[in-house]
Structure formats: structure tokens, C-alpha cells
Amino acid sequence: MVVGKAVQRVDGVAKVTGKARYTDDFTMPGMRVAKYLRSTISHGRVTFIDTSQAKALPGVDGVFTFQDVPKRIYATAGHPFSLDPHHMDVADRYLLTDHVRYMGDEIAIVVAVNDLVATKALSLIDVEYESYQPLVEVSDILSKDAVEIHKGSGNIVKSHSFVAGGDLDAVKEECDRLIKGRYKTQIVQHCHLENHTAYAYMDDLDRIVIVSSTQIPHIARRIVGEALEMDVGFIRVIKPAIGGGFGNKQDVILEPMVAFLTKKLDGIPVRLKLDREEGMIGTRVRHPFDVKVQVGLDREGTVKLIDFDALSITGAYASHGHSIVSAGAAKTHYMYPRAVYSCKTKTIYSNIPAAGAMRAYGSPQMTFAIECAMEEAARSFGMDSVEFRLKNGARAGDKSQITKKPIMTCGLLDSIYKGKELINWDKKRAAWSAEQTGQVRNGLGVAIFSYGSGTYPVCVEPASARLILNQDGSAHLQVGATEIGQGSDTALAQMAAETLGFTFEKIHVVSAQDTDVTPFDTGSYASRQTYVTGQAVMRTAEQLKTKILAHASVITGLDSELITIVGDDIVIAEDPKIAVLSVRDVAIDAYYNKERGGQITAEATYKVRNNPHVFGCTFVDITVDIPLCRVKINEIYNVHDSGIIINPVTAEGQVHGGMAMGIGAALFEELMVDPDSGKIYNNNLLDYKVPTIMDIPDLGAAFIETNEPTHPYGSKSLGEPPIISQAPAIRNAILDATGVAINELPMSPKTIFKYFKNAGLI
Amino acid sequence: MFDINSYHKANSVDEAIALLSQNPDAIPMAGGTDILVRLHGHNKKFSHLVDIHNVIELQNVTIENDGTIVIGSGMTFTGLAHSSVIRENIPVLNEGGSSVGGPQVRNVATVGGNICNGAPSGDSASPLLVLNATVELKGPDGVRHLPLYEFYQGPGQVDRKDGEIMTCLRIAPGDYKGWSAYYYKYAMREAMDIATIGCAAACKVENGKIAGLRLGFTVAGPTPLRCWRTEEKASGMGANEELLDMVENSVLSDLRPRDSWRAAKDFREQIIKTLAKRVLREALKRNTEME
């Protein structure tokens, strides 16, 4: 068995030794650098721009402004193309703009021989603005007199509402108790180690080659085509090793610009690379939410309804804004699927950096709101927080109120039992006094989550793979899906080896994607790769196996049904100990026998039409130092039902990474906006407090393995779910310790101070 | 890429002084951990550099016959952490020094740079303040000495005249012998961060009474500050809870924390009061252990 084994990552050694090659590791003779001129106001119009001095500076190859770019508006969200015109992404960007919508908006760009010349050239561009009131506060954005950030929008990207599972008012009427709460989440940023970077050149006078740090090479190719009015056949996107994305590279940010620049400059290679300070405002951030929740319960504490009113701020441009809040609502609905689920959402523009996709896509925000409200509900009944969730949480066989389909596998309750045991819930509950006093107090917290395994049925879920049998009996595996650090190359190779009967070492994954040769897959997002791409890999491997056995049958004269592949050998199916010949022998014969055979390859493409849900929870034990307004995590566990685990070590790593990121968003991180100007104060890694290894406690991960019937190996998603439930668990533990409910994020000392002061604790 | 206009590497203090004197725009660079960040931001003020990173004579810690500790300004924080003179006599300096940045930064960042950049948040500043450190400067006109608290003039401003190099920090025996001290850095992260509030306390207890007490704070005013009024009030008081309460209630009168987007004034005040009490309690505990 290769599936389920902790094989070493295929890219592990290359990455830890620095040998893996990333976009910035490639260079070409004559390569130029490009730098954006970013606006110094957050809302207004450019009334005058003079680039003549910049153009005259020696070493400058070109200066382009909003006047020089195609008059073509395009959408940047990295979704698959939608055939449904009502489900298209929002087209609201030009390559450069004179209509400034956030401080840092791209109004011109310089191409020069090096960074210093480019920076000098930027300082020589004269710009005058007409300024409008920066729209940062919600009341200003939605005021009748507000200037429209995008014409005709009323500053609203999208409003959406639905009720699933019954009549809201009727159920509300029947409820014995209605718990109300309002919860706010902050702007966080992905902070992937590798900043956004891309370069482009033309391989002849017609075709553009783009090398980019992207999660979505095939989608990037389409969007570049849309932005530049080119057919995709003229565009080639290559994705080398990538240093993280977390959704921020599921957006097409630099690729259309580098393509435009090389086209303008006769095909010379041009690199556009954002530094950290630029990337933290000029790419994407997580949407801040303001969620009002009502939870209706009967007299026994059974949840009867969950009713949301969620406001999401997408910033200057829509990006993924039209879909994130509803995706978050839909994916979190599976936590308490027996309740009526009502959801009103509104996403609005604002003069702040654009929000886009980020790990778990709206779910962390919604889960914070739900799991805080559920805690209030449990406490209002005097019920133990764990018992309350065991009573109300999802079980296999429950039907989704939205899709009306049953949940086939659900390890939620087992996850809760496991987490409770790991943290020693009952023992600590009994040992700690209910009413603690003193400056330092202990608290226990729990929160649950649910998530999807892809985007179906909202989006199409295509995946493709190709396997080529080499002369040495190994196989090259090509996928359109992208390894972005999550370990998908390894998991996919394990599945290929498993199906083929090969040893793991015999699968060579082609890690780079190149749209000229890589089969089509929409890329890395929505935790889809193991579940969705895995199914294409399995089908490809089955085909290749059939072809290998067919040729082995020709060589040996044995009926192909009588033989199979085990451990790189062709063996008798009935008695696998009897090896007939090796796969290598088959390959050599297929390649070089003058009379028979040929290259043995297989390719399959598959559209998944399922979306099994994953479940789990976070348990946390904390100490709160009240006068210092500080939370210390003593123990924290995440327990996941992600179906059968393909690789226990990489799975654990994925959970650890998600937990650390979740703790960062819970206690540390916030991109801070000046409400008067729209300026971001802390777009650097000193002032934006990503926790360090010193701030992260030991992380505990455990798995409840259910066997998902819709996947050939029983697997479900694991990419994003580990980040979802830390914030509400920690918040509930602070409530447990101090009696103070902190209803906004991050729960940094500054926030905690405000709440403790109001509560009279300090 | 850095936009550096001139760069000279000095091999001795005198050469550094000569180079600085020739170019009034030039500034000395030791570890470079602050200056390179400024240069990354294309700050023109830092584009003429005299590199003193390899000036060996600045890189030692010695103890003179009378017990005066002399700390070369070119000592890195890692170097200080390895110095037995520091570890055995004034460990509080390492409590500050080991909270600077991360290991890579501490391997090159120097105590002289940490003081001379004039940051209100310098992690070595409050330990050195409570040790009553004096600064030694050498320039074209010779050598001069002044107390560290006088060296600080304002945010980012120190009394380093054109052409001068800070050669060392000196701590007199009467300022550490019989004293115990403690430093605590309150920051948003446990590493790689600037202090929200830094607090050092030093005390000398004789017959259960305070014979000397010093409190030093960072980020509680435009420069690192001593708490003169509180220190005076403490003199002669018993080393007990009453003292700690007095310090907690008095300390804000010596300090000027400000409101900024990094932290609000009332929040800083809460932390200052809490730290004053807790840090002093720890310093007193150490004094008892010493006896």
C-alpha cells in the first residue's frame, strides 16, 4: 500500500536545501524590471500626468499610463469560466486606471534596466489628482450621497439571500429561545513567503510566454487573453515551484501586465515583482465581515434555526467578493444541518485594498460568528459547550437543507469526542472552579467547522492527468493541478502508484505546469486537488495499467486478465508472488521492439460532480493574564474528518500550518486602515504581526478517518479546513476564563484591553 | 537593490572619525540591521555610509581594576550573551539584548547601534539606564563622557556630534555591585518585534529598606526614560507590597506614553503600571536571592 503511508514529499529535499527553482530564480539575457506608480490618494481621479522626464531618464525602456492600456475591462478572480452569464466574475479592472479606488492603485508603470533606475523614474512622474472623500466607514460607503467607487454599483458588489429547510418566520415563532449576537472579523493578509512575481517574453512575434507564481496557470492564461483581447492559443503560462499562495495567487494580478509590457516592447523579457510592502496592499486580503446572527432553540437546547445578516467588505475591486460571503455561508451550513438556515449577505466596495480568495474562503469569518453564537446558546441553557455541540452537530445521514442531498460521511461527533479526550475536558472542568478570581485565569474552549471538497455545483470541477511509461519502467505524471506547498504532488503520486501497482519511487511528478503541454485543470483552490484531481489521476493510472498489461500479454501470451502489476512487476493475479516479467521489460519491449508496441501513455480528464463535506473541531486550553491583556495557549488540538488520509505526515503538516495561521488570525494579525485617508498603516512584516515560532504553542492534530464513497481512495479535502475554527475556540475559552465575550478579531492585547476595561476587570 | 551614494569601510576608530569628518552626510553603520531597512525604503539620509562593522577595537567587553565594566559599542547582542563579564555582573543587559529581533539580527546588531539610532524602543536602553551607564564618544576634538539619559535628546536624536563615534558604554562598580535588576519586554510577539513597552528595574536593599531604586522604560515617552520622581519616593521605603503599590501608582507621573495607531495611550498606561510592579517585584526577589 502506498496510499496511507507517510512517504517523503517528492519536493521536500529540493525545497529545504534551496534547490527548488522559483519564478525569481529564472532569468534571461536582457531582462528588464517593471515597477508600478501607485496612487498617493485612496479615492479620486488623475487629472494630469506627465511622464516625459521619466521617459528621458537613461535606462528607461518605457513608461505607460492608464492612457496607454487597452480600453478593456476584465475580471481577475481565478474561477473557472462560467457558461451562465449570471455567474460570471465581476469585470471591474483595467490594466492601469485614472480612477483611483484605493491608496496604492496602479496608475502608471515604468520598465527599466534595474530597480534603482525604475524607482528613480517613478519619482520623475508628475501626477495631479482630484480627490473624493475616502469611503472607508460603512455608513459613508452606503450613504445616498456617496460617490460610486464603481459606476452603477451603488457601492454594492452583490446582495444575496436564501432560506433553506423551512419557513423562517414560522420556525422563529416556534422557538423557545432566540440568541442574538454580532461578530466582527478583521482584514488579514495571506503573507505567503514568496511575494507575487511574474515575467513575460515573446517567443516569436505572436506568442507570449508568462512565467508566474500562480495557483491557476490555465485560468491565468484565459484571463490574460481577456485582458489583452488575445486568443488563449497565443498565450503560454508556466508555473515553476511556488512559495505559497493561500488563495492570493488564485487571482490574476501581475500576469496581464507583464504580457502587455513585453508585447509593447517587442518581446523583451520583463519582470514584475512586488516587494512585501507593495504586495500587502496591491494584491488581495481577506474580507472583513460584520455578521449579525440569531440562533433559535427549543426548550431542550436543540438548534432550530440559524439566521445571518452578513456584511462583507471587498475593498476597491470585486475580485472574489461576489462569491465569498455566500460560499462561507453555504459551507458552514453543514455544521448544524438540521436547523433552518437563513442567510442575508451583502458585499460592498470601499476605498481600501481589494479583498479576494484566502484559505477557507469566507468560512473562518462565518464560523467565528456561528460558533460564538452557539457558545452563548449553550451557556444560556447552562449546558456544557461540548455536550451542546454533540447534541446539535451534523451526523451522517443528515440532509443538507441547501442541496437536499444526504451527508454520506460525517466524523464530526467522533472528532468532538476525540478532541475532548485529548484536552482532558472533563478532568479540567472538574478541577477548575467555575468562578475564578485572580489576575491569571484558565479557560477551555471548543469550536467546530464544516467545509467542502471543491466548488461543485457552483463551479465546474474539471481535472486532467497524463502518465507516460518511461523506458526504465517508471512513469512521469503530469497534472494540470498545482503544487503550491500543500503536498498535492506527493498525494497524487501516491494515488498513481497505488492504482498502477508501482512502488512510490517509480512515479516522477512533473511539478511545473506549462499550459502548452500540461493537461487542463483549473488549479489549486477550494481544497480540491486530492479529491478532484485525484479522481483524474486514478482514471489515468487505470488506463495506463490496462495498456501495460495488454502489452505484457502480447509479450507473454498470457491473457491480460490473468496478470496484474505488483511492486513494479507483472505478476500472476491469482498468485502475486509469481513474477512473469518486470514493468521495465514491458517498457523496453514497447519502445524498441521492431514489430510491436509503441510509447505507452494514458490521459484522462474527469469532471467531478460531488462535493463531500469535511468536519472537525478545535479544542483549546488557555491562560489569560488579565492585567497584561494577554492570552497564552497551553494546549490546542485540531481533529479532522477528511476521509481516508493519503499521507499521514503531510496531512499533519497541513493541519499544523493551518492551525498556526488560524492562531495568527485569532490573536495577532490585522491589516490596519486609517479611517480618514484609507491608508494602510502596517503593510510590512514588522508591524503586521504574523506570529513567530516563539508565539505558536505545540500543535496537536488528530484524524477521524471516514471512508468517503465518492472518492476512489475514500479521501476528502484537507487544504483549507485546518484554519477555520481556532478563533471561536480561543474566544470561547477567554469567555470561559473571564466571563468576557470578545466579539471581534483579532483578540490581540489591544482588543482584549478594551473589553476587559468595559467589563471592569481592569 | 540599495541606492548607496558612498561607502567606506573603516578599520579603526580614528579612521572612522576621519572618514565621518570628511563627509558631513555620512553616518556610521555597525550591524546595519536598521540602516539597511531604511535603505530598502530608499531613505536618502542613509545613503552615505562609513562601515565600522569590522573595527575590532570596538568589539570587546572588559572590566577595569576598579570594577568598571566597559562595553565596546561594536559588541553584537550575541557577543554580549556570550560574555562572562556581562553574564556574571549585569545579566539584565542580556535580558534586553536577547529580546532584540531574532538570532540572525542579534548576530550582527550591536549595542552601540541600538543606542545611537535613538529609538524610543531600543531593547538595550532601559537595562543600560537602570545601570546608570555612561556613554563614551570619540571625535575630532577628543573624548567625552556623558550619562546615557543625557545622550538621548528626542525621538531618533542623540547627542552624537559630527565626526563622533560612540566607542563604549561604561558602568561604574557602585552602579551594579549590590544591585539586582530585571528587564521585561512587552511586545505583540515573543520575537522579531519592537517593544510596546519595555521596563527595567534595579534595586539595592539594605536592612529591608530601599537603598536605591531605578526604573527605566522604553516606548513610554519620546526617548527611553528613567522614573526620577518614583525612584526618589521609593528611597528608604520598606521592600514590600506598599512599595510596589506606590510604584504602580506613581510611575505614570514620570512618563509620557503617547497615542498612536500602534497602541493607544490608555492601553500603554495599563501595561506600564502592571510592568512597573511586576518587574520591580522580580528585581526585589533577585536581591533577596543575592543575599
Interface residues (C-beta under 8 A of the other chain):
Chain A: N114 D115 L116 T119 D275 E277 P627 L628 C629 F668 M672 D674 Y681 N682 L686 D687 K689 P691 T692 I693 M694 D695 S748 P749 K750 F753 K757 I762
Chain B: M1 D3 H40 G41 H42 G102 Y186 M188 R189 E190 A191 M192 D193 I194 T196 W261 R262 A263 A264 D266 F267 Q270 I271 T274
